[in-house]
């Protein structure tokens, strides 16, 4: 199941990350600044489409697997982290925003792993606020990568507004998931103390 159709798309998404970052290191006579912005934007959009498509194919082809469930979110987080770090380097996103979003992803991933280990993964299942955060984030990033007006709309400003909204929703969703998990954390801690006592 490592290389079924949906997992192969996920691997392809991971493979796009070096190209996505590397575009900005191409010599200027290969691509000018606008060309690099456009290429990075298109690569990110293709990666986002494969994210939806691999999930659809996994269900349609009945090729869901534990490995796919592990790899898919890893690919998403790697691409988003790469994009945010790149945008910080390009001075299009404040570093504190990148730290908030990437830090939240690490925290919630660790929390979900722990909850799964104690059999309570349903307690931190994806919630609506998490979906809102993802929507704002995945819209903001390509707008900031493109970094140019389109049809007289200043996409940079729109992207900056959306990334701040995404950061706020990031903190909100992290608080929500931690609140949901807290009773399980406390209960597990009490059990462990009882065993040790």
RAWO-V528251 format. One line per field, one symbol per residue. ss: DSSP state (a for helix, b for strand, c for the rest). phi: phi as a letter, one per 20 degrees, with the letter a starting at -180 (. if undefined). psi: psi as a letter, one per 40 degrees, with the letter a starting at -180 (. if undefined). Layout:
BEGIN
ss=???
phi=???
psi=???
END
This chain:
BEGIN
ss=ccccaaaaaaaaaaaaaaaaaaaaacccccccaaaaaaaaaaaaaaaaaaaaaaaaaaaacccccaaaaaaaaaaaaaaaaaaaaaaaacccccaaaaaaaaaaaaaaaaaaaaaaacccaaaacccaaaaaaaaaaaaaaaaaaaccbbccbbaaaaaaaaaaaaaaaaaaaaaaaaaaaaaaaaaaaaaaaaaac
phi=.fcfffffffgffffffffgffgfdfgffebfgffffffffffffgfffffffffffgffeldfbffffffgfffffffffffffffffemdcfgffffffffffffffffffffffemcfffcfgdfffffffffffeffffffflbfclmeeffffffffffffffffffffffffffeggfffffffffffffe
psi=edfadddddddddddedddddddeeiidedhaddddddddddddddddddddddddddddeffiiddddddddddddddddddddddddefehidddddddddddddddddddddddeffdddfihiddddddddddeddddddddfiihfehgdddddddddddddddddddddddddddddddddddddddddd.
END
